[in-house]
């Protein structure tokens, strides 16, 4: 009997997409389908629904499943889907793995259990139970700012003991730690994929051995992130470095303009979509600072040959930096005000 070919390694740019909402705060299916088509047309390598940018914790189990159903149907196999499958416990997470496997997703991504701070031993035990029972390939999702970290020894053990655990997405932005993971895992698991979730370091992460990334900016400027990836893997480092710095400025503006991911939601509207109002209410002091973001996106696209420059021309680099600094200062001021008020 002929052996079935191994599934392709997870490589390239996977988009952790936002979920458009209608005026009632429900999933806007038509807009999600249009958004899915656009991302694929702009060249992303895969889609990553139910990630942090997709605000998976703010949707019900049924809504999370519906999001995947819509995107699998709309994608029609054109690109692989890495489905966020994190639930409150092992049992529910495995149910999600089974369901997304039945839909035909390429793999799932699972974050460490949230809320309770777990020891490395408990993190290992959690993923070992999943890796031993999942019918679908699993990507570990390391995001220490929101969940218990997955340390290097744990990644190494899981990669050696669980063939179904095939990748890790790391959103810490810690370059040396990523190097330690690659050094520990790759000699025994050359098929294991490493994805960076930190947009500010796509270029250096790929240079030290990552296979790609799951990056929120790819949901806003997929043309730019795809070009950055292509330049980097093609060895055009000087061009890639210039583009990485441009992306860094935009990333900072969207990340610090309001509580994540509201800056990305506002930027998506500027790309011609109707993302709706997020389910997390914002105070007056948290209303998104949109100044400069629209022109910055259009200027980036124009610089790379994807569109015309805005009518008023493009800001200089110092102007852009000043805009970002003002945004950051406003966020810091709001935090200080809230601390004074107790």
Phi, psi and omega in degrees: 000133181290142178283142176286141179295146179290144177300149181295144176298148177286110183221154177096199182260117175255129185269118172279089192283148167291162177246110178298140179242149179273187185290348176263003181081014179260163180302126178269092188298316182299317181289324177296321178293318179296319179296317178301313179300317182297316180300317179295317180297330181275359168102011177294150184278336181194172181240147183227075177287159180065035171262192180296317178296329178280004174054047187301331181289345182264005177243153177284168176304315181297320179292320178299318178294321181294321178302315180294317179303313182299315186286325175297316181295317183287327182290321178053040175078006182293324175221156178288152177246126173258103188268128173294124186235016182290127174232188190285340182204173184301315184300311181290326178295319178294325175298319178296319178301315181296319183291316182290332173295318181294335179278345180097019176295150180290319182197174174238157174242134185227124177274156173301154177306137182264171178079297179280133177278120185253150174285161176305325179296321179289322176298316178299313183298322179298308182288330178296319178297320178292313182298332181280339188238352184286141175271355185233151179299146185241135170253122174291143182237106181262111179221080188302335181290343182240340187212165179304133184292154174254106186278171186300313179301325179293316178299317181297313181299313182296322180294328182275333185260341187233098180301333181286343175273109194245356186196167170222136170256123182244121182251019180281335185074011184272099184297311179300323180294321176298319178299320178296320179296314181299316180297326183280329190258316191300324180303324181261343180225073180298342179277350184287133184258146178239121182240135177265136177256011183249106188297335182289351186224031180300311182302303181296327180295319178292322181296329180270002171127001178292154182267354181155206183203163170243102196234127184299326180293339178291344175277349181248314179233066181300331178299320184286314181294322177295318180294320178300316178298312183297317179298319183293309181291339177275000177079012178268071193290320181299315178294319180296321181297317178300317181291324178298320179294322176296317180295324178301316180298316179293317179302312180299319181297316181287324184289321187259001181284341179188176177301134180301137002255034187297328177296325178288325177297317179295319180293326179297323177299325179290344176269006174099014179250164178248088184285342182078182180266132181295162182281347176268112180299147179246142175284169178302321182288347181258003180300139192291133176275105184269350186304126175088338184292318181300309180296323182297318178296313183295323179293320178299316180294320179294318180301327183262010174083020183259346179196177176275153177291154178296157186303324183277004182084180183252146178291154172284168181298322180293324178296317180298315180298320179297319179300314180297318180300319178297321179297312181299317180300320180294323178294315179299318179299320179295319179296315179299320179299316181294325179292321179295325182281353176081000000 
